[in-house]
């Protein structure tokens, strides 16, 4: 099958990437990171999370970040909203898209949010209805779609079941996420083909973590079966607080290098993304977790 000629990259670094950092990152640093990413050409940036600061202290400045970023017309700035309180805060902050989330694994759902998958999706019904009323895009994210740290294998039918539930809530886009990074290409293709029977393939996205070094291979495999939206995180920021040993999201720089090599259009300037990745990594006081970003930065310095 031919690969998509164009893909959409959803940049998740400012939210998913930074949320678990131990040291508090000043709002102005987050604002500059989002502005740099806007300038690099992304059309969708996950910029904030309206969750209780008690659970995710790093996201306490989300309202300020959303207020002060330089918004570019046509760019969707997304926020994670776990409940109506979060939705109302996201609405007040001018979010263009709200993100709700469930797991494909019952064990993960119970340990992560203390309820069943069905209950977790039901909790989002009010948020979904409110998003529709306010004409805000609604995205659903499904964690542990390829494996779970507690139950191990996750059947493709379990993922499809959650896709059906999110579709029924009215999601505009649904992310199939490899939270612990255990997916491999053949399995990824099987899951993507299965969920595409439940939801339009052009509105499904792949969210891969690079724990076992399979993320770019999984992205390529997803493209082979028609997926054309992918999530990535600048400098490879982030991980999963509930999955022991899970390293970060696939790095945006690595994904862009792959796309450029394939001649696939992303509309994103790789050099500017490398700059953004080096900027945030310097602030965090560590090397970027992006092989492409570090290679290009070293070449420039050389």
Secondary structure, 3 states (H helix, E strand, C coil): CCCCCECEEEECHHHHHCCCCCCCCCHHHHHHHHHHHHHHCCCEEEEEECCCCCCCHHHHHHHHHHHHCCCCCCCEEEEECCCHHHHHHHHHCCCCEEEEEEECCHHHHHHHHCCCHHHHHHHCHHHHHHHHHCCCEEEEEEECCCCECCCECCCHHHHHHHHHHHHHHCCCEEEEEECCCCCCHHHHHHHHHHHCCCCCHHHEEEEEECCCCCHHHHHHHHHHCCCCEEEEEHHHCCCCCCCCCCCCECEHHHHHHHHHHHCCECCCCHHHHHHHHHHHHHHHCCCCCCHHHHHHHHHHHC
